[in-house]
Structures are given as structure tokens and as C-alpha cells.
Amino acid sequence: MENNDIIELLDILYGMVTEAWSVPVGKDKCIIEREKAIEIINDIKASLPSSIAEAKRLVSARDEFIGNAKREAEALRKGAEEKARAMVEEQEVIRVARAKSAEMIASAEARSKELRRVASEYVEDIMRQAEESVGSALNNLQGVHNAIKAAGSQPAPRPNPRSRREDD
């Protein structure tokens, strides 16, 4: 289930509560269909683990991305070192090889650093969005749960004896 589905379910639940009939005891209490509310809450609870799993998957993908970048940088560094060793025959060749090797290492390290930065920003943004969605859904769920508990613990309204006399 996607985050949009969770939001839709919360909107339905919110509508049920806001459109419910108020009880005579007070305007902050209402009557809703318990089974329907419980069904919606269960659907929301069932979808939360998938959102958490998606966040974990993104963290794992970020770690894999960073690992690949490090391996690529290491491979570039090793390649540069091997090229430099092969050019050891003349003094000028050695100087050029060292300069190229340093340039390639610096370039590889800069690329690796940039890849890590971009990956971290991406994953941080996705994690922040997931945390906000899960936190918002949890807060809404807790609010609805508390409202349902409060509504369920209210005694049934007693009939007003005066209104009976007027009907007679």
C-alpha cells in the first residue's frame, strides 16, 4: 500500500469522525461505526510496515551506491598507480606519470566524494519524507484511536422524562 493510500484512509476516517452525530452530552463526543473505523485503522496499520521497509530499502541502496563509488575510486587509483609504474623508464616519463597519477587520484576522490554527497542528500530526503509520512500517519492514528476510545467509554444517553410527557 502506498503513502497515498494511507492518506486516503486517514481522510476517510477523519470524515467519519467530523461528520458523525454529536452525542447530547457534549459537542466533543460523537458516534461512529466502530467496525468501519476499526477496519480502516487495521488497513493503515497493515500498510505502515511497507513504508518502513521502503525506507530500509533506500538506506540499503544508498550504502550499496556508496560502496560502489568507493570501489570505483579504488579501481581508478590502482589503475593510475599501475600506469605510473609502467612509465618508470625515463625521468620525464616518471614526472609525467606522477602528475597524471595524482590528477587521476584527485579526480577519483573528488568524484567519489561528490557521489557520496549526492547519494546522502537523496537518501536523507527520502528518509525525511518517509519519517514525516509515518509520523503524520501515526499521530493521526493515535488521535483517531483516542477519539474512538473516548467515544466507546461514554455511557448511553438517558432519555429525558420531560420530553416523554410532551409527546403524551
BELKA-V32441 format. One record per backbone hydrogen bond with DSSP energy under -0.5 kcal/mol. NH is the residue of the N-H (numbers start at 1). CO is the residue of the C=O. If there is no record, write none. Layout:
NH,CO + NH,CO
//
This chain:
6,2 + 7,3 + 8,4 + 9,5 + 10,6 + 11,7 + 12,8 + 13,9 + 14,10 + 15,11 + 16,12 + 17,13 + 18,14 + 19,15 + 20,17 + 21,31 + 23,26 + 23,29 + 26,23 + 29,26 + 31,21 + 34,32 + 37,33 + 38,34 + 39,35 + 40,36 + 41,37 + 42,38 + 43,39 + 44,40 + 45,41 + 46,42 + 47,43 + 48,44 + 49,45 + 51,47 + 52,48 + 53,49 + 54,50 + 55,51 + 56,52 + 57,53 + 58,54 + 59,55 + 60,56 + 61,57 + 62,58 + 63,59 + 64,60 + 65,61 + 66,62 + 67,63 + 68,64 + 69,65 + 70,66 + 71,67 + 72,68 + 73,69 + 74,70 + 75,71 + 76,72 + 77,73 + 78,74 + 79,75 + 80,76 + 81,77 + 82,78 + 83,79 + 84,80 + 85,81 + 86,82 + 87,83 + 87,84 + 88,85 + 90,87 + 94,90 + 95,91 + 96,92 + 97,93 + 98,94 + 99,95 + 100,96 + 101,97 + 102,98 + 103,99 + 104,100 + 105,101 + 106,102 + 107,103 + 108,104 + 109,105 + 110,106 + 111,107 + 112,108 + 113,109 + 114,110 + 115,111 + 116,112 + 117,113 + 118,114 + 119,115 + 120,116 + 121,117 + 122,118 + 123,119 + 124,120 + 125,121 + 126,122 + 127,123 + 128,124 + 129,125 + 130,126 + 131,127 + 132,128 + 133,129 + 134,130 + 135,131 + 136,132 + 137,133 + 138,134 + 139,135 + 140,136 + 141,137 + 142,138 + 143,139 + 144,140 + 145,141 + 146,142 + 147,143 + 148,144 + 149,145 + 150,146 + 151,147 + 152,148 + 153,149 + 154,151 + 161,159 + 164,160 + 165,161 + 166,162 + 167,163 + 168,164
//
